[in-house]
Amino acid sequence: MVSLAKAYTVTFYGVLALMVAMGIWDVFFGYEENRCSMSYMFEYPEYQKINLPHKLTKQYPAYELYLYGERSYAQENKHLLLSGIPVLFLPGNAGSYKQVRSLGSIALRKAEDIDFKYHFDFFSINFNEELVALYGGSLKKQTKFVHECIKIILKLYEGQDFAPKSVAIVGHSMGGLVARALLTIKNFKPELVNLLVTQATPHTAPVLSLDSYLNDFYKTVNNYWLLNAQNIQLITLSIAGGFRDYQVRSGLSFLTTLSHQTKTLSVVSTAVPRTWASTDHLSIVWCKQLQLSTIRAFFDLIDDDTKQITMKPKKKMSVLNHHFVKNPAKLFEETPNIVADLTGTSKWVPVKVTKWTFMAFNESYAMYFAFPLSNHRKTYSHVFCQNSMLDRHSWIYGCINSVSMCTQGVDLSWKTELLPTMKTFMLKLQDFPKLSHVVVYVPSTNGNEFVVDCEFFQLELRTVHLPVTHLFSFGLTSRQIKLNSNGLFYTVPLLNFGQIYQAFKIDIKSKCASTKVEKNNVFRLHIPWAHEDLMITSKAPTSTEVSLKLHVAQPENDSHAAVFHMFTSSECRYEITIRTSFLQILGQAIV
């Protein structure tokens, strides 16, 4: 009996060790491929050391402050006669001050494109690559040094036209937490920081609670933010890296429970428009797609009157939502002009069918395609259009009380959503009762080729509910649905999917009437309670496998279901199969 019990014990621990090993393998190797492009410097990067007061260098001998520059910019600012907008970069655990170069270089290129009408001065702090994620004893010291550096940076601009009164901060990893800790300093003036962007920062709790200093620092910072949530005016953007970042799980980067939701925005890089890629803990500082989005946002935040970052909280949040949540494939406008002139020699073409496709190639003149809505309102709930990257910001309009054409229309292009391989537009007809027509504008192409598709549909008929499989089905059972209609858009609510410990595999098989030309498809996992959407592109006909798992669990008071959106081809039919992924469940349990 003793030997039998011993055998059971050995078997149990052996199986447990195997499961742990499988979970660790999934965490370290089971993520998507790296889809980030490397950001390169077009000129040699230079880091100019800023001379600090003797008292400060004596108090913080290991820390330094640098100004980033490249060739001509570095030479022009050698004597620190600065005239730009200051941004301070804070490296994280064992991080280097040189990690500022991707943001700094892209900002320089952007400034060159507009002939330096505006430009940013990027500063960076050398924290001597301290291991603050493992030992928290240095975090208070770093925070106080950052405070002194902010005051020194602002002094560099004294006497200049449009001298800044505050700085923007970009903090990587623990650098983002240090930036938030500034508000806890006695006599700190919150107006010294006008914007905070954190990259892969574990905000809610340390990754590893290894010492009391680290835990106490987190407790101090988070308690302050919780108690003063209504009073904190600092607009904060937190960017998480997704499943490629196994060092800081993305759930730790969400500020939802720590601050007022109108002043913070937490996103995963997979959901960021024009990025749509997971980043590991280091690549988040050089991922070209993500840095481009960040710099575009910075330039859109500039106030034309002060030549500095705007002080308007509403505009800040509008800009951040434009670049990091939903991008309409248009340049940002604080007060967009929704009235558009539909004049000129363009040809007007009435379209009375419910499903319409136009292939543009070498069109010599522009055309307006007008879709009357009166007959469709009784039968259909929505109109949906998509185009394969039509190179035009405004392309879809609405006419009010028009018979066949209108000279002025409502620019509906602000409702466009940019996806990886297409621009999409969806309108709920009930929300716009005064519209008589929807108008699609196709410009002269001059050799460019693109396709525009539109259709009217009833949303209920395009919604197919899919209950997820049981947690302990171990992938042995599956559920399947078939989409046999020839629609362009489907929505598949995933019932009972809302916990972090859940993980599934979805297999999407497509069969098309014609296999000569591959069709672009975009699939999106949309999580209503968190900005952690996942985008997948594929070509039909093909078979595509998608992993479904969460960074943030569904709140108890939230009844919305996770939704799988499908932007498809009308020439194809789709079959969707879902099954539990036991391996990924183990990975979710590990993190």
C-alpha positions as CSV (number, residue, x, y, z in Angstrom):
1,M,0.0,0.0,0.0
2,V,2.9,2.4,0.8
3,S,4.5,1.8,-2.5
4,L,1.1,2.3,-4.3
5,A,0.5,5.6,-2.5
6,K,4.1,6.7,-3.3
7,A,3.4,5.8,-7.0
8,Y,0.2,7.9,-6.9
9,T,2.1,10.8,-5.4
10,V,4.9,10.6,-7.9
11,T,2.4,10.4,-10.7
12,F,0.4,13.4,-9.4
13,Y,3.5,15.6,-9.1
14,G,4.8,14.4,-12.4
15,V,1.6,15.4,-14.1
16,L,1.5,18.7,-12.3
17,A,5.1,19.4,-13.3
18,L,4.2,18.6,-16.9
19,M,1.2,20.9,-16.9
20,V,3.3,23.7,-15.4
21,A,6.0,23.1,-18.1
22,M,3.3,23.2,-20.8
23,G,1.9,26.4,-19.4
24,I,5.4,28.0,-19.3
25,W,6.0,26.9,-22.9
26,D,2.8,28.5,-24.0
27,V,3.7,31.8,-22.2
28,F,7.2,32.0,-23.7
29,F,6.6,30.5,-27.2
30,G,2.9,30.4,-27.9
31,Y,2.4,34.0,-28.9
32,E,2.0,35.6,-32.3
33,E,5.0,36.3,-34.5
34,N,6.6,39.7,-34.2
35,R,4.8,42.0,-36.7
36,C,6.5,45.2,-35.6
37,S,8.8,47.0,-38.0
38,M,12.1,48.3,-36.6
39,S,12.5,52.0,-36.4
40,Y,15.7,53.3,-37.8
41,M,17.6,56.6,-37.3
42,F,18.2,58.5,-40.6
43,E,21.1,60.3,-39.0
44,Y,23.6,59.4,-36.2
45,P,21.9,59.7,-32.8
46,E,23.5,62.1,-30.3
47,Y,22.8,62.4,-26.6
48,Q,23.8,65.7,-25.2
49,K,24.4,65.6,-21.4
50,I,22.7,68.4,-19.5
51,N,24.8,70.0,-16.8
52,L,23.0,69.8,-13.5
53,P,23.5,71.9,-10.4
54,H,26.3,70.7,-8.2
55,K,24.0,70.1,-5.3
56,L,21.8,67.8,-7.5
57,T,24.7,65.8,-8.9
58,K,26.1,65.3,-5.3
59,Q,22.7,64.1,-4.1
60,Y,22.1,61.9,-7.2
61,P,25.6,61.0,-8.4
62,A,24.4,58.0,-10.5
63,Y,21.7,59.8,-12.4
64,E,22.0,62.0,-15.5
65,L,19.8,64.0,-17.9
66,Y,20.2,64.0,-21.7
67,L,18.8,65.8,-24.7
68,Y,18.3,63.6,-27.8
69,G,19.4,65.0,-31.2
70,E,20.6,64.1,-34.7
71,R,23.3,65.9,-36.7
72,S,21.9,69.4,-37.7
73,Y,19.4,69.5,-34.8
74,A,22.0,68.5,-32.3
75,Q,24.4,71.1,-33.6
76,E,21.8,73.9,-33.6
77,N,20.9,73.1,-30.0
78,K,24.4,72.6,-28.7
79,H,24.1,75.7,-26.5
80,L,20.6,74.6,-25.4
81,L,18.8,77.6,-26.9
82,L,15.6,75.5,-27.2
83,S,12.4,76.5,-28.8
84,G,10.4,73.3,-29.1
85,I,8.0,71.3,-26.9
86,P,9.6,69.3,-24.1
87,V,9.0,65.6,-23.7
88,L,10.8,63.6,-21.0
89,F,11.4,59.9,-21.5
90,L,11.8,57.7,-18.4
91,P,13.3,54.2,-18.9
92,G,12.2,51.3,-16.8
93,N,13.7,48.4,-15.1
94,A,17.4,48.1,-16.3
95,G,16.4,50.4,-19.1
96,S,18.7,52.8,-21.0
97,Y,18.2,56.5,-21.6
98,K,19.1,55.7,-25.2
99,Q,15.7,54.0,-25.7
100,V,14.3,57.5,-26.4
101,R,15.9,57.4,-29.9
102,S,12.9,55.9,-31.7
103,L,10.4,58.5,-30.5
104,G,13.0,61.3,-30.9
105,S,14.0,60.4,-34.4
106,I,10.5,59.9,-35.7
107,A,9.5,63.2,-34.1
108,L,12.4,64.9,-35.9
109,R,11.3,63.5,-39.3
110,K,7.8,64.6,-38.7
111,A,9.0,68.1,-37.8
112,E,11.1,68.2,-41.0
113,D,8.0,67.4,-43.0
114,I,6.2,70.5,-41.8
115,D,9.4,72.7,-42.0
116,F,9.7,72.8,-38.3
117,K,6.5,74.8,-37.8
118,Y,6.4,72.8,-34.6
119,H,8.9,70.4,-33.1
120,F,9.6,68.4,-29.9
121,D,12.7,68.4,-27.8
122,F,13.1,64.9,-26.3
123,F,14.9,64.6,-23.0
124,S,15.9,61.3,-21.4
125,I,17.0,60.3,-17.9
126,N,19.8,57.9,-17.2
127,F,18.8,55.9,-14.1
128,N,22.0,53.9,-14.3
129,E,19.9,50.8,-15.4
130,E,18.8,50.1,-11.9
131,L,16.7,47.0,-11.3
132,V,13.7,48.7,-9.8
133,A,11.3,45.9,-10.7
134,L,13.2,43.7,-8.3
135,Y,14.2,46.2,-5.6
136,G,12.0,49.1,-4.9
137,G,14.4,51.0,-2.7
138,S,15.4,53.3,-5.5
139,L,12.0,54.3,-6.8
140,K,11.5,57.2,-4.4
141,K,14.9,58.5,-5.3
142,Q,14.1,58.3,-9.0
143,T,10.8,60.1,-8.5
144,K,12.5,63.0,-6.7
145,F,15.2,63.2,-9.4
146,V,12.5,63.4,-12.1
147,H,10.9,66.2,-10.3
148,E,14.1,68.2,-10.3
149,C,14.8,67.4,-13.9
150,I,11.4,68.8,-14.9
151,K,12.2,72.1,-13.3
152,I,15.6,72.2,-14.9
153,I,14.1,71.4,-18.4
154,L,11.6,74.2,-18.1
155,K,14.3,76.7,-17.0
156,L,16.1,76.0,-20.4
157,Y,13.2,77.7,-22.1
158,E,13.0,80.8,-20.0
159,G,13.0,84.0,-22.1
160,Q,12.0,82.1,-25.3
161,D,8.9,82.9,-27.3
162,F,6.0,80.5,-26.3
163,A,8.1,79.1,-23.4
164,P,6.5,75.9,-22.1
165,K,5.1,75.7,-18.6
166,S,4.9,71.9,-18.5
167,V,6.4,68.8,-20.0
168,A,4.9,65.6,-21.5
169,I,6.3,62.4,-20.1
170,V,6.7,59.0,-21.8
171,G,7.5,56.3,-19.3
172,H,8.6,52.7,-20.2
173,S,7.9,49.9,-17.8
174,M,8.6,51.1,-14.2
175,G,9.3,54.6,-15.6
176,G,5.6,55.0,-16.1
177,L,5.0,54.2,-12.4
178,V,7.7,56.7,-11.4
179,A,5.9,59.3,-13.5
180,R,2.6,58.6,-11.7
181,A,4.5,58.8,-8.3
182,L,5.3,62.5,-9.0
183,L,1.8,63.4,-7.8
184,T,2.6,62.0,-4.4
185,I,5.5,64.3,-3.8
186,K,4.8,67.0,-1.2
187,N,4.4,70.4,-2.8
188,F,4.6,69.0,-6.3
189,K,2.7,71.1,-8.8
190,P,0.6,68.9,-11.0
191,E,0.5,71.5,-13.8
192,L,4.2,70.7,-14.5
193,V,3.1,67.6,-16.4
194,N,0.6,68.0,-19.2
195,L,0.4,64.5,-20.5
196,L,1.6,61.0,-19.5
197,V,2.1,58.1,-21.8
198,T,3.2,54.8,-20.3
199,Q,4.5,51.8,-22.3
200,A,4.1,48.3,-20.7
201,T,3.9,49.7,-17.2
202,P,2.6,47.4,-14.5
203,H,0.3,49.9,-12.9
204,T,-2.0,47.9,-10.6
205,A,0.6,45.7,-8.9
206,P,4.2,44.6,-9.2
207,V,5.0,41.7,-11.5
208,L,6.9,40.1,-8.6
209,S,6.5,41.2,-5.0
210,L,10.0,40.6,-3.9
211,D,10.6,43.3,-1.2
212,S,8.6,45.5,1.1
213,Y,10.0,48.7,-0.5
214,L,8.4,47.8,-3.8
215,N,5.1,46.9,-2.2
216,D,5.0,50.1,-0.1
217,F,5.8,52.2,-3.2
218,Y,2.9,50.7,-5.1
219,K,0.6,51.1,-2.2
220,T,1.5,54.8,-1.8
221,V,1.1,55.6,-5.5
222,N,-2.1,53.6,-6.1
223,N,-3.8,54.7,-2.9
224,Y,-3.1,58.4,-3.8
225,W,-4.6,57.9,-7.3
226,L,-7.6,56.1,-5.9
227,L,-8.3,58.7,-3.2
228,N,-7.8,61.6,-5.5
229,A,-9.4,60.2,-8.7
230,Q,-11.8,63.1,-9.0
231,N,-9.2,65.7,-8.5
232,I,-6.3,64.4,-10.7
233,Q,-6.4,66.3,-14.0
234,L,-3.4,64.5,-15.6
235,I,-4.5,62.9,-18.9
236,T,-2.8,59.5,-19.0
237,L,-2.5,56.9,-21.8
238,S,-1.4,53.4,-20.8
239,I,-0.3,51.1,-23.7
240,A,0.2,47.4,-23.0
241,G,2.1,45.1,-25.3
242,G,-0.3,42.1,-25.5
243,F,0.7,38.4,-25.2
244,R,4.2,38.9,-26.6
245,D,5.1,40.7,-23.5
246,Y,5.4,37.9,-21.0
247,Q,7.4,40.1,-18.6
248,V,4.5,42.4,-17.8
249,R,1.1,40.8,-18.4
250,S,-1.2,43.4,-20.1
251,G,-3.9,43.2,-17.4
252,L,-1.5,45.0,-15.0
253,S,-1.3,48.0,-17.3
254,F,-5.0,48.9,-17.2
255,L,-5.7,52.0,-15.1
256,T,-9.5,51.4,-15.2
257,T,-9.8,50.8,-11.5
258,L,-7.3,53.4,-10.4
259,S,-8.5,56.6,-11.9
260,H,-11.4,58.5,-13.5
261,Q,-12.2,57.0,-16.8
262,T,-12.6,60.4,-18.5
263,K,-9.0,61.2,-17.8
264,T,-7.3,57.9,-18.6
265,L,-7.2,55.6,-21.5
266,S,-5.8,52.0,-21.4
267,V,-5.2,50.1,-24.6
268,V,-3.4,47.0,-25.8
269,S,-1.1,47.5,-28.8
270,T,-3.1,44.9,-30.8
271,A,-6.1,47.3,-30.7
272,V,-4.2,50.4,-31.8
273,P,-5.1,51.6,-35.3
274,R,-2.2,51.3,-37.8
275,T,-0.3,49.2,-35.3
276,W,-2.5,46.0,-34.7
277,A,0.5,44.1,-33.4
278,S,1.6,42.7,-30.1
279,T,4.9,43.9,-28.7
280,D,7.3,42.3,-26.3
281,H,8.6,44.3,-23.3
282,L,11.5,45.9,-25.1
283,S,10.1,46.2,-28.7
284,I,7.3,48.5,-27.4
285,V,9.8,51.3,-27.3
286,W,11.0,50.8,-30.9
287,C,8.0,49.3,-32.7
288,K,7.7,51.6,-35.7
289,Q,3.9,51.4,-36.1
290,L,3.3,52.2,-32.4
291,Q,5.8,55.1,-32.3
292,L,4.3,56.6,-35.4
293,S,0.9,56.6,-33.8
294,T,2.4,58.2,-30.6
295,I,4.1,60.9,-32.6
296,R,1.0,61.6,-34.7
297,A,-0.9,62.1,-31.5
298,F,1.7,64.4,-30.1
299,F,1.6,66.7,-33.1
300,D,-2.2,66.7,-33.1
301,L,-2.1,67.8,-29.5
302,I,-0.3,71.1,-30.3
303,D,-2.3,74.3,-29.6
304,D,-1.8,76.7,-32.5
305,D,-2.0,79.7,-30.1
306,T,0.5,78.6,-27.5
307,K,2.7,76.4,-29.7
308,Q,2.7,73.9,-26.9
309,I,0.6,70.8,-26.0
310,T,-3.0,71.9,-25.5
311,M,-4.3,72.4,-22.0
312,K,-7.9,71.3,-23.0
313,P,-8.6,67.8,-21.4
314,K,-11.4,67.2,-23.9
315,K,-9.2,67.7,-26.9
316,K,-6.4,65.5,-25.4
317,M,-8.9,62.6,-25.0
318,S,-10.3,63.2,-28.4
319,V,-6.8,63.0,-30.0
320,L,-5.9,59.9,-28.0
321,N,-9.1,58.1,-29.0
322,H,-8.6,59.1,-32.6
323,H,-5.1,57.6,-32.7
324,F,-5.4,54.7,-30.2
325,V,-9.0,53.5,-30.3
326,K,-10.9,54.2,-33.5
327,N,-9.4,55.9,-36.5
328,P,-11.7,57.2,-39.2
329,A,-8.9,57.3,-41.8
330,K,-9.0,61.1,-41.7
331,L,-6.7,63.7,-40.2
332,F,-7.7,64.8,-36.7
333,E,-9.9,67.9,-36.4
334,E,-11.0,69.3,-33.1
335,T,-14.2,70.6,-34.5
336,P,-14.7,68.7,-37.8
337,N,-16.7,70.3,-40.6
338,I,-19.5,67.9,-41.2
339,V,-21.0,69.9,-44.1
340,A,-19.5,69.2,-47.4
341,D,-20.0,70.7,-50.9
342,L,-20.9,68.1,-53.5
343,T,-20.4,70.2,-56.6
344,G,-18.3,70.2,-59.7
345,T,-18.5,68.2,-62.9
346,S,-18.8,64.9,-61.2
347,K,-21.3,62.5,-62.6
348,W,-24.3,61.4,-60.4
349,V,-25.3,57.7,-60.7
350,P,-28.4,56.4,-58.8
351,V,-28.1,53.0,-57.2
352,K,-31.3,51.2,-56.2
353,V,-30.0,47.7,-55.6
354,T,-29.4,46.4,-52.0
355,K,-25.9,45.0,-52.8
356,W,-23.5,46.9,-55.0
357,T,-19.8,46.6,-56.1
358,F,-17.7,49.0,-58.1
359,M,-14.2,48.2,-59.3
360,A,-12.3,51.4,-60.1
361,F,-9.4,51.4,-62.6
362,N,-8.3,54.3,-64.8
363,E,-11.5,56.2,-64.2
364,S,-11.2,59.5,-66.1
365,Y,-13.8,61.5,-64.1
366,A,-15.2,61.4,-60.6
367,M,-18.6,60.0,-59.8
368,Y,-21.2,60.2,-57.0
369,F,-23.2,57.0,-56.4
370,A,-26.4,57.9,-54.7
371,F,-28.3,55.2,-52.6
372,P,-31.9,56.3,-51.8
373,L,-32.9,55.2,-48.3
374,S,-36.7,55.6,-48.3
375,N,-37.4,52.1,-49.7
376,H,-34.7,50.4,-47.6
377,R,-35.7,51.7,-44.2
378,K,-38.7,49.3,-44.0
379,T,-36.7,46.2,-44.7
380,Y,-33.2,46.9,-43.5
381,S,-31.6,48.2,-40.3
382,H,-28.1,49.1,-41.5
383,V,-26.1,50.1,-44.5
384,F,-22.5,48.9,-44.7
385,C,-19.7,50.0,-47.2
386,Q,-16.1,49.1,-47.5
387,N,-13.3,50.0,-49.8
388,S,-9.9,48.6,-50.4
389,M,-7.9,51.6,-49.3
390,L,-9.4,54.3,-51.5
391,D,-6.8,57.1,-51.1
392,R,-9.2,59.8,-50.0
393,H,-10.2,61.0,-46.5
394,S,-13.8,61.9,-47.3
395,W,-15.6,59.4,-49.5
396,I,-19.1,58.9,-48.1
397,Y,-21.8,61.5,-47.5
398,G,-25.5,61.9,-46.7
399,C,-28.1,64.0,-48.5
400,I,-31.0,65.5,-46.6
401,N,-34.5,65.7,-48.3
402,S,-33.0,65.2,-51.8
403,V,-34.7,63.7,-54.8
404,S,-31.7,62.4,-56.7
405,M,-28.7,64.6,-55.9
406,C,-27.6,67.4,-53.5
407,T,-25.2,70.3,-53.7
408,Q,-24.4,70.0,-50.0
409,G,-24.2,66.9,-47.9
410,V,-23.3,65.6,-44.5
411,D,-19.7,64.2,-44.4
412,L,-20.3,60.7,-43.0
413,S,-16.7,59.7,-43.5
414,W,-16.1,60.5,-39.8
415,K,-17.9,57.2,-39.1
416,T,-15.4,55.3,-41.2
417,E,-13.2,52.8,-39.4
418,L,-9.7,52.0,-40.6
419,L,-8.9,48.3,-40.6
420,P,-5.7,46.6,-41.7
421,T,-6.6,46.1,-45.4
422,M,-9.8,48.2,-45.8
423,K,-11.8,51.1,-44.7
424,T,-15.3,50.3,-43.5
425,F,-18.5,52.3,-42.8
426,M,-21.6,51.3,-41.0
427,L,-24.7,53.4,-40.5
428,K,-27.8,52.5,-38.4
429,L,-30.6,53.9,-40.5
430,Q,-32.8,54.6,-37.5
431,D,-30.2,57.0,-36.1
432,F,-30.4,59.3,-39.2
433,P,-34.1,59.6,-40.0
434,K,-33.6,62.9,-42.0
435,L,-31.2,61.4,-44.5
436,S,-32.7,60.7,-47.9
437,H,-29.6,59.3,-49.6
438,V,-26.2,57.9,-48.8
439,V,-23.7,59.0,-51.4
440,V,-20.4,57.2,-52.2
441,Y,-17.8,59.4,-53.9
442,V,-15.3,57.7,-56.3
443,P,-12.6,60.1,-57.6
444,S,-10.8,59.9,-60.9
445,T,-8.3,57.1,-60.4
446,N,-5.4,57.9,-62.7
447,G,-4.2,54.3,-62.8
448,N,-5.0,53.5,-59.1
449,E,-7.1,50.4,-58.6
450,F,-9.6,49.8,-55.8
451,V,-12.9,48.2,-55.0
452,V,-15.9,49.7,-53.2
453,D,-18.7,47.4,-51.9
454,C,-22.0,48.5,-50.2
455,E,-25.0,46.6,-48.9
456,F,-28.1,47.0,-46.9
457,F,-28.9,44.4,-44.3
458,Q,-30.9,43.5,-41.2
459,L,-28.5,43.2,-38.3
460,E,-30.4,40.4,-36.6
461,L,-30.0,38.2,-39.7
462,R,-26.2,38.8,-39.6
463,T,-25.9,38.0,-35.9
464,V,-25.1,34.4,-35.1
465,H,-24.6,33.6,-31.4
466,L,-21.8,31.1,-30.6
467,P,-21.6,29.6,-27.1
468,V,-18.0,28.8,-26.2
469,T,-17.1,25.2,-25.3
470,H,-16.7,24.1,-21.7
471,L,-13.4,24.8,-19.8
472,F,-12.8,21.1,-19.2
473,S,-13.7,19.8,-22.6
474,F,-9.9,19.8,-23.3
475,G,-10.4,20.5,-26.9
476,L,-12.1,17.2,-27.5
477,T,-15.5,18.7,-28.3
478,S,-16.3,21.7,-30.5
479,R,-19.2,24.0,-31.6
480,Q,-19.8,25.0,-35.2
481,I,-21.8,27.6,-37.1
482,K,-22.1,28.1,-40.9
483,L,-22.6,31.5,-42.6
484,N,-24.3,30.7,-45.9
485,S,-25.5,34.1,-46.9
486,N,-23.4,36.3,-49.2
487,G,-22.9,39.2,-46.8
488,L,-20.0,41.6,-46.3
489,F,-20.3,41.7,-42.5
490,Y,-21.2,39.3,-39.7
491,T,-21.2,39.7,-35.9
492,V,-20.7,36.6,-33.8
493,P,-21.3,37.1,-30.0
494,L,-19.2,34.6,-28.0
495,L,-21.5,33.6,-25.2
496,N,-20.0,32.8,-21.7
497,F,-16.6,34.1,-22.6
498,G,-15.4,36.6,-20.0
499,Q,-12.7,35.1,-17.8
500,I,-9.0,35.3,-18.0
501,Y,-8.6,31.6,-17.4
502,Q,-10.6,30.8,-20.6
503,A,-8.8,30.1,-23.9
504,F,-10.1,28.9,-27.2
505,K,-9.1,28.2,-30.8
506,I,-11.4,29.3,-33.6
507,D,-11.0,27.8,-37.0
508,I,-12.5,29.7,-39.9
509,K,-12.8,27.9,-43.3
510,S,-13.9,29.8,-46.3
511,K,-15.1,28.5,-49.7
512,C,-15.5,30.9,-52.6
513,A,-17.3,30.7,-55.9
514,S,-14.1,31.7,-57.7
515,T,-10.6,30.8,-56.6
516,K,-8.8,32.8,-59.3
517,V,-8.6,36.0,-57.2
518,E,-8.0,35.8,-53.4
519,K,-10.4,37.9,-51.3
520,N,-9.3,40.1,-48.4
521,N,-10.9,39.2,-45.1
522,V,-10.5,40.9,-41.7
523,F,-11.5,39.2,-38.5
524,R,-11.7,41.1,-35.2
525,L,-12.1,39.9,-31.6
526,H,-13.9,42.9,-30.0
527,I,-13.9,43.1,-26.2
528,P,-16.5,45.7,-25.1
529,W,-15.2,46.2,-21.6
530,A,-11.5,46.8,-22.5
531,H,-9.5,48.2,-25.4
532,E,-7.8,44.9,-26.2
533,D,-9.2,44.0,-29.6
534,L,-7.3,41.6,-31.8
535,M,-7.2,42.0,-35.6
536,I,-6.5,39.1,-38.0
537,T,-6.1,39.4,-41.8
538,S,-6.5,36.5,-44.2
539,K,-7.1,35.6,-47.8
540,A,-10.1,33.6,-48.9
541,P,-10.5,30.8,-49.8
542,T,-8.3,29.5,-46.9
543,S,-8.4,28.2,-43.4
544,T,-7.5,30.6,-40.6
545,E,-6.9,29.7,-37.0
546,V,-7.4,32.4,-34.3
547,S,-6.5,32.2,-30.6
548,L,-9.1,33.7,-28.2
549,K,-8.1,34.8,-24.7
550,L,-8.4,37.8,-22.5
551,H,-6.1,40.3,-20.7
552,V,-8.9,41.8,-18.6
553,A,-11.9,39.8,-17.1
554,Q,-15.4,40.9,-17.7
555,P,-16.6,43.2,-14.8
556,E,-19.5,41.8,-12.8
557,N,-21.8,44.7,-13.7
558,D,-21.1,44.4,-17.5
559,S,-23.5,42.3,-19.5
560,H,-22.0,42.8,-22.9
561,A,-20.6,39.8,-24.7
562,A,-17.3,39.5,-26.4
563,V,-17.9,39.7,-30.2
564,F,-16.1,38.2,-33.2
565,H,-16.6,40.6,-36.1
566,M,-16.1,39.3,-39.6
567,F,-15.5,41.6,-42.6
568,T,-15.8,39.1,-45.5
569,S,-16.3,38.6,-49.2
570,S,-19.8,38.3,-50.7
571,E,-18.5,35.6,-53.0
572,C,-17.5,33.2,-50.1
573,R,-19.2,31.0,-47.5
574,Y,-17.7,30.6,-44.0
575,E,-17.7,27.8,-41.5
576,I,-16.6,28.6,-37.9
577,T,-15.5,26.0,-35.4
578,I,-14.6,26.8,-31.8
579,R,-12.9,24.5,-29.2
580,T,-11.2,24.9,-25.9
581,S,-7.4,25.2,-26.0
582,F,-6.1,23.4,-22.9
583,L,-2.5,24.4,-23.6
584,Q,-3.4,28.1,-23.6
585,I,-5.5,27.7,-20.5
586,L,-2.3,26.5,-18.7
587,G,-0.5,29.5,-20.1
588,Q,-3.2,31.8,-18.8
589,A,-2.9,30.2,-15.4
590,I,0.8,30.7,-15.3
591,V,0.6,34.5,-16.0
